[in-house]
Amino acid sequence: MMKINSQVKNYILVGICAGIITGCLFAIKLYGRDIRIIIPLAIALLIFGHSVDNILKLFSTKNSTNVEAT
């Protein structure tokens, strides 16, 4: 099995979570605020935030090392 780069994994998680969040928002619109919809929405939002945080950390550290090198 291929080892997936952690950066690629973060991008994949962001895409999957964005789809889940969109689906949950449509379900809330159709069925109302049900706990069976709110819990997956909260979990998807947490994973989305964590993945975006990891992506932003990579960009900030990459830019700071380039500035120090020059």
N, CA, C and O atoms as a Maestro MAE file, in Angstrom:
{
 s_m_m2io_version
 :::
 2.0.0
}

f_m_ct {
 s_m_title
 :::
 protein
 m_atom[280] {
  # First column is atom index #
  i_m_mmod_type
  r_m_x_coord
  r_m_y_coord
  r_m_z_coord
  i_m_residue_number
  s_m_chain_name
  s_m_pdb_residue_name
  s_m_pdb_atom_name
  i_m_atomic_number
  :::
  1 25 0.844 -1.185 0.000 1 A "MET " " N  " 7
  2 3 0.000 0.000 0.000 1 A "MET " " CA " 6
  3 2 0.885 1.242 0.000 1 A "MET " " C  " 6
  4 15 1.886 1.303 0.714 1 A "MET " " O  " 8
  5 25 0.508 2.225 -0.803 2 A "MET " " N  " 7
  6 3 1.310 3.445 -0.902 2 A "MET " " CA " 6
  7 2 1.151 4.311 0.341 2 A "MET " " C  " 6
  8 15 0.071 4.401 0.925 2 A "MET " " O  " 8
  9 25 2.235 4.934 0.723 3 A "LYS " " N  " 7
  10 3 2.185 5.853 1.850 3 A "LYS " " CA " 6
  11 2 1.777 7.228 1.325 3 A "LYS " " C  " 6
  12 15 2.440 7.786 0.451 3 A "LYS " " O  " 8
  13 25 0.685 7.768 1.861 4 A "ILE " " N  " 7
  14 3 0.168 9.052 1.392 4 A "ILE " " CA " 6
  15 2 0.856 10.171 2.169 4 A "ILE " " C  " 6
  16 15 0.976 10.117 3.393 4 A "ILE " " O  " 8
  17 25 1.298 11.170 1.443 5 A "ASN " " N  " 7
  18 3 1.911 12.341 2.048 5 A "ASN " " CA " 6
  19 2 0.896 13.011 2.984 5 A "ASN " " C  " 6
  20 15 -0.294 13.066 2.675 5 A "ASN " " O  " 8
  21 25 1.365 13.512 4.114 6 A "SER " " N  " 7
  22 3 0.445 14.105 5.087 6 A "SER " " CA " 6
  23 2 -0.235 15.345 4.523 6 A "SER " " C  " 6
  24 15 -1.378 15.635 4.878 6 A "SER " " O  " 8
  25 25 0.448 16.077 3.653 7 A "GLN " " N  " 7
  26 3 -0.165 17.260 3.055 7 A "GLN " " CA " 6
  27 2 -1.309 16.865 2.120 7 A "GLN " " C  " 6
  28 15 -2.361 17.506 2.111 7 A "GLN " " O  " 8
  29 25 -1.099 15.815 1.341 8 A "VAL " " N  " 7
  30 3 -2.162 15.325 0.457 8 A "VAL " " CA " 6
  31 2 -3.334 14.826 1.294 8 A "VAL " " C  " 6
  32 15 -4.492 15.055 0.942 8 A "VAL " " O  " 8
  33 25 -3.038 14.149 2.396 9 A "LYS " " N  " 7
  34 3 -4.091 13.658 3.283 9 A "LYS " " CA " 6
  35 2 -4.917 14.818 3.833 9 A "LYS " " C  " 6
  36 15 -6.137 14.703 3.956 9 A "LYS " " O  " 8
  37 25 -4.268 15.932 4.164 10 A "ASN " " N  " 7
  38 3 -5.003 17.093 4.664 10 A "ASN " " CA " 6
  39 2 -5.935 17.661 3.604 10 A "ASN " " C  " 6
  40 15 -7.072 18.024 3.907 10 A "ASN " " O  " 8
  41 25 -5.461 17.740 2.359 11 A "TYR " " N  " 7
  42 3 -6.313 18.242 1.280 11 A "TYR " " CA " 6
  43 2 -7.503 17.318 1.041 11 A "TYR " " C  " 6
  44 15 -8.618 17.789 0.815 11 A "TYR " " O  " 8
  45 25 -7.278 16.020 1.089 12 A "ILE " " N  " 7
  46 3 -8.364 15.060 0.913 12 A "ILE " " CA " 6
  47 2 -9.383 15.195 2.043 12 A "ILE " " C  " 6
  48 15 -10.589 15.178 1.796 12 A "ILE " " O  " 8
  49 25 -8.906 15.328 3.276 13 A "LEU " " N  " 7
  50 3 -9.817 15.492 4.416 13 A "LEU " " CA " 6
  51 2 -10.639 16.767 4.306 13 A "LEU " " C  " 6
  52 15 -11.821 16.773 4.651 13 A "LEU " " O  " 8
  53 25 -10.029 17.846 3.831 14 A "VAL " " N  " 7
  54 3 -10.766 19.102 3.659 14 A "VAL " " CA " 6
  55 2 -11.886 18.917 2.645 14 A "VAL " " C  " 6
  56 15 -13.005 19.380 2.865 14 A "VAL " " O  " 8
  57 25 -11.595 18.244 1.538 15 A "GLY " " N  " 7
  58 3 -12.621 18.013 0.525 15 A "GLY " " CA " 6
  59 2 -13.750 17.131 1.021 15 A "GLY " " C  " 6
  60 15 -14.923 17.431 0.797 15 A "GLY " " O  " 8
  61 25 -13.405 16.050 1.692 16 A "ILE " " N  " 7
  62 3 -14.431 15.148 2.215 16 A "ILE " " CA " 6
  63 2 -15.288 15.850 3.258 16 A "ILE " " C  " 6
  64 15 -16.513 15.734 3.240 16 A "ILE " " O  " 8
  65 25 -14.647 16.575 4.163 17 A "CYS " " N  " 7
  66 3 -15.395 17.281 5.213 17 A "CYS " " CA " 6
  67 2 -16.287 18.365 4.619 17 A "CYS " " C  " 6
  68 15 -17.398 18.580 5.103 17 A "CYS " " O  " 8
  69 25 -15.818 19.051 3.577 18 A "ALA " " N  " 7
  70 3 -16.649 20.074 2.941 18 A "ALA " " CA " 6
  71 2 -17.909 19.439 2.357 18 A "ALA " " C  " 6
  72 15 -18.992 20.017 2.444 18 A "ALA " " O  " 8
  73 25 -17.775 18.263 1.768 19 A "GLY " " N  " 7
  74 3 -18.940 17.562 1.250 19 A "GLY " " CA " 6
  75 2 -19.899 17.138 2.344 19 A "GLY " " C  " 6
  76 15 -21.114 17.267 2.197 19 A "GLY " " O  " 8
  77 25 -19.353 16.630 3.447 20 A "ILE " " N  " 7
  78 3 -20.198 16.215 4.575 20 A "ILE " " CA " 6
  79 2 -20.912 17.421 5.184 20 A "ILE " " C  " 6
  80 15 -22.093 17.341 5.521 20 A "ILE " " O  " 8
  81 25 -20.203 18.524 5.323 21 A "ILE " " N  " 7
  82 3 -20.810 19.740 5.883 21 A "ILE " " CA " 6
  83 2 -21.949 20.215 4.992 21 A "ILE " " C  " 6
  84 15 -23.021 20.571 5.479 21 A "ILE " " O  " 8
  85 25 -21.711 20.220 3.682 22 A "THR " " N  " 7
  86 3 -22.759 20.639 2.752 22 A "THR " " CA " 6
  87 2 -23.972 19.714 2.845 22 A "THR " " C  " 6
  88 15 -25.111 20.181 2.868 22 A "THR " " O  " 8
  89 25 -23.727 18.408 2.898 23 A "GLY " " N  " 7
  90 3 -24.824 17.450 3.031 23 A "GLY " " CA " 6
  91 2 -25.604 17.639 4.315 23 A "GLY " " C  " 6
  92 15 -26.834 17.570 4.316 23 A "GLY " " O  " 8
  93 25 -24.899 17.877 5.403 24 A "CYS " " N  " 7
  94 3 -25.578 18.100 6.687 24 A "CYS " " CA " 6
  95 2 -26.414 19.379 6.664 24 A "CYS " " C  " 6
  96 15 -27.509 19.416 7.224 24 A "CYS " " O  " 8
  97 25 -25.903 20.422 6.021 25 A "LEU " " N  " 7
  98 3 -26.673 21.661 5.954 25 A "LEU " " CA " 6
  99 2 -27.945 21.481 5.128 25 A "LEU " " C  " 6
  100 15 -28.990 22.030 5.475 25 A "LEU " " O  " 8
  101 25 -27.863 20.711 4.028 26 A "PHE " " N  " 7
  102 3 -29.073 20.413 3.264 26 A "PHE " " CA " 6
  103 2 -30.046 19.571 4.087 26 A "PHE " " C  " 6
  104 15 -31.256 19.786 4.026 26 A "PHE " " O  " 8
  105 25 -29.525 18.615 4.855 27 A "ALA " " N  " 7
  106 3 -30.384 17.772 5.688 27 A "ALA " " CA " 6
  107 2 -31.055 18.593 6.781 27 A "ALA " " C  " 6
  108 15 -32.218 18.353 7.106 27 A "ALA " " O  " 8
  109 25 -30.347 19.547 7.346 28 A "ILE " " N  " 7
  110 3 -30.945 20.422 8.359 28 A "ILE " " CA " 6
  111 2 -32.062 21.250 7.732 28 A "ILE " " C  " 6
  112 15 -33.104 21.475 8.347 28 A "ILE " " O  " 8
  113 25 -31.832 21.698 6.504 29 A "LYS " " N  " 7
  114 3 -32.866 22.477 5.805 29 A "LYS " " CA " 6
  115 2 -34.123 21.639 5.575 29 A "LYS " " C  " 6
  116 15 -35.238 22.145 5.694 29 A "LYS " " O  " 8
  117 25 -33.941 20.350 5.244 30 A "LEU " " N  " 7
  118 3 -35.078 19.478 4.962 30 A "LEU " " CA " 6
  119 2 -35.770 18.964 6.219 30 A "LEU " " C  " 6
  120 15 -36.997 18.981 6.311 30 A "LEU " " O  " 8
  121 25 -34.972 18.503 7.192 31 A "TYR " " N  " 7
  122 3 -35.528 17.788 8.338 31 A "TYR " " CA " 6
  123 2 -35.521 18.588 9.635 31 A "TYR " " C  " 6
  124 15 -36.096 18.138 10.627 31 A "TYR " " O  " 8
  125 25 -34.902 19.735 9.657 32 A "GLY " " N  " 7
  126 3 -34.833 20.520 10.884 32 A "GLY " " CA " 6
  127 2 -33.606 20.141 11.709 32 A "GLY " " C  " 6
  128 15 -32.783 19.329 11.285 32 A "GLY " " O  " 8
  129 25 -33.503 20.724 12.854 33 A "ARG " " N  " 7
  130 3 -32.340 20.505 13.727 33 A "ARG " " CA " 6
  131 2 -32.511 19.232 14.528 33 A "ARG " " C  " 6
  132 15 -33.040 19.238 15.639 33 A "ARG " " O  " 8
  133 25 -32.054 18.148 13.943 34 A "ASP " " N  " 7
  134 3 -32.121 16.843 14.594 34 A "ASP " " CA " 6
  135 2 -30.724 16.497 15.106 34 A "ASP " " C  " 6
  136 15 -29.734 16.801 14.442 34 A "ASP " " O  " 8
  137 25 -30.634 15.877 16.257 35 A "ILE " " N  " 7
  138 3 -29.338 15.546 16.846 35 A "ILE " " CA " 6
  139 2 -28.550 14.586 15.957 35 A "ILE " " C  " 6
  140 15 -27.320 14.601 15.970 35 A "ILE " " O  " 8
  141 25 -29.254 13.747 15.181 36 A "ARG " " N  " 7
  142 3 -28.574 12.808 14.286 36 A "ARG " " CA " 6
  143 2 -27.918 13.522 13.110 36 A "ARG " " C  " 6
  144 15 -27.095 12.929 12.413 36 A "ARG " " O  " 8
  145 25 -28.266 14.770 12.884 37 A "ILE " " N  " 7
  146 3 -27.627 15.575 11.837 37 A "ILE " " CA " 6
  147 2 -26.575 16.489 12.447 37 A "ILE " " C  " 6
  148 15 -25.528 16.717 11.841 37 A "ILE " " O  " 8
  149 25 -26.836 17.009 13.622 38 A "ILE " " N  " 7
  150 3 -25.931 17.964 14.259 38 A "ILE " " CA " 6
  151 2 -24.610 17.304 14.653 38 A "ILE " " C  " 6
  152 15 -23.557 17.923 14.501 38 A "ILE " " O  " 8
  153 25 -24.632 16.071 15.154 39 A "ILE " " N  " 7
  154 3 -23.403 15.402 15.594 39 A "ILE " " CA " 6
  155 2 -22.430 15.175 14.430 39 A "ILE " " C  " 6
  156 15 -21.257 15.520 14.568 39 A "ILE " " O  " 8
  157 25 -22.861 14.611 13.285 40 A "PRO " " N  " 7
  158 3 -21.907 14.485 12.169 40 A "PRO " " CA " 6
  159 2 -21.426 15.837 11.660 40 A "PRO " " C  " 6
  160 15 -20.285 15.964 11.217 40 A "PRO " " O  " 8
  161 25 -22.294 16.850 11.719 41 A "LEU " " N  " 7
  162 3 -21.890 18.193 11.306 41 A "LEU " " CA " 6
  163 2 -20.784 18.722 12.209 41 A "LEU " " C  " 6
  164 15 -19.801 19.282 11.723 41 A "LEU " " O  " 8
  165 25 -20.938 18.550 13.513 42 A "ALA " " N  " 7
  166 3 -19.916 19.018 14.453 42 A "ALA " " CA " 6
  167 2 -18.594 18.274 14.256 42 A "ALA " " C  " 6
  168 15 -17.528 18.890 14.291 42 A "ALA " " O  " 8
  169 25 -18.654 16.967 14.053 43 A "ILE " " N  " 7
  170 3 -17.438 16.187 13.837 43 A "ILE " " CA " 6
  171 2 -16.758 16.614 12.547 43 A "ILE " " C  " 6
  172 15 -15.537 16.764 12.513 43 A "ILE " " O  " 8
  173 25 -17.535 16.814 11.477 44 A "ALA " " N  " 7
  174 3 -16.962 17.251 10.201 44 A "ALA " " CA " 6
  175 2 -16.331 18.629 10.325 44 A "ALA " " C  " 6
  176 15 -15.281 18.886 9.738 44 A "ALA " " O  " 8
  177 25 -16.963 19.515 11.083 45 A "LEU " " N  " 7
  178 3 -16.396 20.854 11.278 45 A "LEU " " CA " 6
  179 2 -15.079 20.795 12.056 45 A "LEU " " C  " 6
  180 15 -14.145 21.537 11.752 45 A "LEU " " O  " 8
  181 25 -15.004 19.919 13.052 46 A "LEU " " N  " 7
  182 3 -13.762 19.775 13.810 46 A "LEU " " CA " 6
  183 2 -12.627 19.242 12.940 46 A "LEU " " C  " 6
  184 15 -11.513 19.762 12.989 46 A "LEU " " O  " 8
  185 25 -12.901 18.218 12.152 47 A "ILE " " N  " 7
  186 3 -11.876 17.649 11.274 47 A "ILE " " CA " 6
  187 2 -11.479 18.657 10.209 47 A "ILE " " C  " 6
  188 15 -10.300 18.776 9.877 47 A "ILE " " O  " 8
  189 25 -12.456 19.389 9.668 48 A "PHE " " N  " 7
  190 3 -12.184 20.418 8.664 48 A "PHE " " CA " 6
  191 2 -11.249 21.485 9.237 48 A "PHE " " C  " 6
  192 15 -10.266 21.862 8.600 48 A "PHE " " O  " 8
  193 25 -11.555 21.960 10.423 49 A "GLY " " N  " 7
  194 3 -10.721 22.989 11.055 49 A "GLY " " CA " 6
  195 2 -9.324 22.496 11.338 49 A "GLY " " C  " 6
  196 15 -8.357 23.229 11.134 49 A "GLY " " O  " 8
  197 25 -9.198 21.271 11.803 50 A "HIS " " N  " 7
  198 3 -7.876 20.713 12.102 50 A "HIS " " CA " 6
  199 2 -7.049 20.559 10.826 50 A "HIS " " C  " 6
  200 15 -5.854 20.854 10.827 50 A "HIS " " O  " 8
  201 25 -7.668 20.102 9.745 51 A "SER " " N  " 7
  202 3 -6.949 19.917 8.487 51 A "SER " " CA " 6
  203 2 -6.521 21.252 7.889 51 A "SER " " C  " 6
  204 15 -5.401 21.382 7.396 51 A "SER " " O  " 8
  205 25 -7.407 22.241 7.931 52 A "VAL " " N  " 7
  206 3 -7.055 23.564 7.421 52 A "VAL " " CA " 6
  207 2 -5.930 24.166 8.263 52 A "VAL " " C  " 6
  208 15 -5.038 24.822 7.726 52 A "VAL " " O  " 8
  209 25 -5.968 23.948 9.560 53 A "ASP " " N  " 7
  210 3 -4.901 24.428 10.436 53 A "ASP " " CA " 6
  211 2 -3.559 23.814 10.049 53 A "ASP " " C  " 6
  212 15 -2.550 24.517 10.004 53 A "ASP " " O  " 8
  213 25 -3.535 22.523 9.772 54 A "ASN " " N  " 7
  214 3 -2.294 21.865 9.350 54 A "ASN " " CA " 6
  215 2 -1.788 22.414 8.026 54 A "ASN " " C  " 6
  216 15 -0.582 22.592 7.850 54 A "ASN " " O  " 8
  217 25 -2.693 22.684 7.092 55 A "ILE " " N  " 7
  218 3 -2.297 23.245 5.801 55 A "ILE " " CA " 6
  219 2 -1.709 24.635 5.986 55 A "ILE " " C  " 6
  220 15 -0.679 24.957 5.395 55 A "ILE " " O  " 8
  221 25 -2.354 25.461 6.800 56 A "LEU " " N  " 7
  222 3 -1.848 26.817 7.028 56 A "LEU " " CA " 6
  223 2 -0.518 26.815 7.767 56 A "LEU " " C  " 6
  224 15 0.333 27.665 7.504 56 A "LEU " " O  " 8
  225 25 -0.327 25.883 8.677 57 A "LYS " " N  " 7
  226 3 0.960 25.780 9.368 57 A "LYS " " CA " 6
  227 2 2.074 25.466 8.385 57 A "LYS " " C  " 6
  228 15 3.169 26.019 8.495 57 A "LYS " " O  " 8
  229 25 1.815 24.594 7.433 58 A "LEU " " N  " 7
  230 3 2.826 24.252 6.443 58 A "LEU " " CA " 6
  231 2 3.205 25.470 5.619 58 A "LEU " " C  " 6
  232 15 4.389 25.713 5.384 58 A "LEU " " O  " 8
  233 25 2.202 26.252 5.168 59 A "PHE " " N  " 7
  234 3 2.495 27.438 4.376 59 A "PHE " " CA " 6
  235 2 3.263 28.479 5.180 59 A "PHE " " C  " 6
  236 15 4.172 29.115 4.647 59 A "PHE " " O  " 8
  237 25 2.918 28.666 6.442 60 A "SER " " N  " 7
  238 3 3.600 29.682 7.245 60 A "SER " " CA " 6
  239 2 5.034 29.272 7.554 60 A "SER " " C  " 6
  240 15 5.921 30.126 7.555 60 A "SER " " O  " 8
  241 25 5.289 27.998 7.816 61 A "THR " " N  " 7
  242 3 6.660 27.578 8.088 61 A "THR " " CA " 6
  243 2 7.494 27.563 6.819 61 A "THR " " C  " 6
  244 15 8.689 27.854 6.864 61 A "THR " " O  " 8
  245 25 6.876 27.224 5.673 62 A "LYS " " N  " 7
  246 3 7.621 27.216 4.419 62 A "LYS " " CA " 6
  247 2 8.045 28.636 4.057 62 A "LYS " " C  " 6
  248 15 9.173 28.840 3.608 62 A "LYS " " O  " 8
  249 25 7.172 29.616 4.239 63 A "ASN " " N  " 7
  250 3 7.495 30.998 3.915 63 A "ASN " " CA " 6
  251 2 8.533 31.554 4.886 63 A "ASN " " C  " 6
  252 15 9.404 32.315 4.467 63 A "ASN " " O  " 8
  253 25 8.469 31.203 6.151 64 A "SER " " N  " 7
  254 3 9.410 31.740 7.116 64 A "SER " " CA " 6
  255 2 10.817 31.165 6.892 64 A "SER " " C  " 6
  256 15 11.799 31.874 7.109 64 A "SER " " O  " 8
  257 25 10.939 29.911 6.468 65 A "THR " " N  " 7
  258 3 12.266 29.360 6.193 65 A "THR " " CA " 6
  259 2 12.855 29.954 4.931 65 A "THR " " C  " 6
  260 15 14.073 30.110 4.839 65 A "THR " " O  " 8
  261 25 12.017 30.291 3.948 66 A "ASN " " N  " 7
  262 3 12.526 30.931 2.736 66 A "ASN " " CA " 6
  263 2 13.044 32.335 3.034 66 A "ASN " " C  " 6
  264 15 14.040 32.754 2.444 66 A "ASN " " O  " 8
  265 25 12.410 33.050 3.910 67 A "VAL " " N  " 7
  266 3 12.842 34.395 4.258 67 A "VAL " " CA " 6
  267 2 14.163 34.322 5.017 67 A "VAL " " C  " 6
  268 15 15.062 35.124 4.762 67 A "VAL " " O  " 8
  269 25 14.297 33.373 5.946 68 A "GLU " " N  " 7
  270 3 15.527 33.259 6.707 68 A "GLU " " CA " 6
  271 2 16.695 32.817 5.843 68 A "GLU " " C  " 6
  272 15 17.837 33.188 6.112 68 A "GLU " " O  " 8
  273 25 16.427 32.034 4.810 69 A "ALA " " N  " 7
  274 3 17.509 31.535 3.958 69 A "ALA " " CA " 6
  275 2 18.088 32.628 3.070 69 A "ALA " " C  " 6
  276 15 19.260 32.554 2.701 69 A "ALA " " O  " 8
  277 25 17.303 33.638 2.718 70 A "THR " " N  " 7
  278 3 17.801 34.708 1.843 70 A "THR " " CA " 6
  279 2 18.329 35.859 2.577 70 A "THR " " C  " 6
  280 15 18.779 36.828 1.965 70 A "THR " " O  " 8
  :::
 }
 m_bond[279] {
  # First column is bond index #
  i_m_from
  i_m_to
  i_m_order
  :::
  1 1 2 1
  2 2 3 1
  3 3 4 2
  4 3 5 1
  5 5 6 1
  6 6 7 1
  7 7 8 2
  8 7 9 1
  9 9 10 1
  10 10 11 1
  11 11 12 2
  12 11 13 1
  13 13 14 1
  14 14 15 1
  15 15 16 2
  16 15 17 1
  17 17 18 1
  18 18 19 1
  19 19 20 2
  20 19 21 1
  21 21 22 1
  22 22 23 1
  23 23 24 2
  24 23 25 1
  25 25 26 1
  26 26 27 1
  27 27 28 2
  28 27 29 1
  29 29 30 1
  30 30 31 1
  31 31 32 2
  32 31 33 1
  33 33 34 1
  34 34 35 1
  35 35 36 2
  36 35 37 1
  37 37 38 1
  38 38 39 1
  39 39 40 2
  40 39 41 1
  41 41 42 1
  42 42 43 1
  43 43 44 2
  44 43 45 1
  45 45 46 1
  46 46 47 1
  47 47 48 2
  48 47 49 1
  49 49 50 1
  50 50 51 1
  51 51 52 2
  52 51 53 1
  53 53 54 1
  54 54 55 1
  55 55 56 2
  56 55 57 1
  57 57 58 1
  58 58 59 1
  59 59 60 2
  60 59 61 1
  61 61 62 1
  62 62 63 1
  63 63 64 2
  64 63 65 1
  65 65 66 1
  66 66 67 1
  67 67 68 2
  68 67 69 1
  69 69 70 1
  70 70 71 1
  71 71 72 2
  72 71 73 1
  73 73 74 1
  74 74 75 1
  75 75 76 2
  76 75 77 1
  77 77 78 1
  78 78 79 1
  79 79 80 2
  80 79 81 1
  81 81 82 1
  82 82 83 1
  83 83 84 2
  84 83 85 1
  85 85 86 1
  86 86 87 1
  87 87 88 2
  88 87 89 1
  89 89 90 1
  90 90 91 1
  91 91 92 2
  92 91 93 1
  93 93 94 1
  94 94 95 1
  95 95 96 2
  96 95 97 1
  97 97 98 1
  98 98 99 1
  99 99 100 2
  100 99 101 1
  101 101 102 1
  102 102 103 1
  103 103 104 2
  104 103 105 1
  105 105 106 1
  106 106 107 1
  107 107 108 2
  108 107 109 1
  109 109 110 1
  110 110 111 1
  111 111 112 2
  112 111 113 1
  113 113 114 1
  114 114 115 1
  115 115 116 2
  116 115 117 1
  117 117 118 1
  118 118 119 1
  119 119 120 2
  120 119 121 1
  121 121 122 1
  122 122 123 1
  123 123 124 2
  124 123 125 1
  125 125 126 1
  126 126 127 1
  127 127 128 2
  128 127 129 1
  129 129 130 1
  130 130 131 1
  131 131 132 2
  132 131 133 1
  133 133 134 1
  134 134 135 1
  135 135 136 2
  136 135 137 1
  137 137 138 1
  138 138 139 1
  139 139 140 2
  140 139 141 1
  141 141 142 1
  142 142 143 1
  143 143 144 2
  144 143 145 1
  145 145 146 1
  146 146 147 1
  147 147 148 2
  148 147 149 1
  149 149 150 1
  150 150 151 1
  151 151 152 2
  152 151 153 1
  153 153 154 1
  154 154 155 1
  155 155 156 2
  156 155 157 1
  157 157 158 1
  158 158 159 1
  159 159 160 2
  160 159 161 1
  161 161 162 1
  162 162 163 1
  163 163 164 2
  164 163 165 1
  165 165 166 1
  166 166 167 1
  167 167 168 2
  168 167 169 1
  169 169 170 1
  170 170 171 1
  171 171 172 2
  172 171 173 1
  173 173 174 1
  174 174 175 1
  175 175 176 2
  176 175 177 1
  177 177 178 1
  178 178 179 1
  179 179 180 2
  180 179 181 1
  181 181 182 1
  182 182 183 1
  183 183 184 2
  184 183 185 1
  185 185 186 1
  186 186 187 1
  187 187 188 2
  188 187 189 1
  189 189 190 1
  190 190 191 1
  191 191 192 2
  192 191 193 1
  193 193 194 1
  194 194 195 1
  195 195 196 2
  196 195 197 1
  197 197 198 1
  198 198 199 1
  199 199 200 2
  200 199 201 1
  201 201 202 1
  202 202 203 1
  203 203 204 2
  204 203 205 1
  205 205 206 1
  206 206 207 1
  207 207 208 2
  208 207 209 1
  209 209 210 1
  210 210 211 1
  211 211 212 2
  212 211 213 1
  213 213 214 1
  214 214 215 1
  215 215 216 2
  216 215 217 1
  217 217 218 1
  218 218 219 1
  219 219 220 2
  220 219 221 1
  221 221 222 1
  222 222 223 1
  223 223 224 2
  224 223 225 1
  225 225 226 1
  226 226 227 1
  227 227 228 2
  228 227 229 1
  229 229 230 1
  230 230 231 1
  231 231 232 2
  232 231 233 1
  233 233 234 1
  234 234 235 1
  235 235 236 2
  236 235 237 1
  237 237 238 1
  238 238 239 1
  239 239 240 2
  240 239 241 1
  241 241 242 1
  242 242 243 1
  243 243 244 2
  244 243 245 1
  245 245 246 1
  246 246 247 1
  247 247 248 2
  248 247 249 1
  249 249 250 1
  250 250 251 1
  251 251 252 2
  252 251 253 1
  253 253 254 1
  254 254 255 1
  255 255 256 2
  256 255 257 1
  257 257 258 1
  258 258 259 1
  259 259 260 2
  260 259 261 1
  261 261 262 1
  262 262 263 1
  263 263 264 2
  264 263 265 1
  265 265 266 1
  266 266 267 1
  267 267 268 2
  268 267 269 1
  269 269 270 1
  270 270 271 1
  271 271 272 2
  272 271 273 1
  273 273 274 1
  274 274 275 1
  275 275 276 2
  276 275 277 1
  277 277 278 1
  278 278 279 1
  279 279 280 2
  :::
 }
}
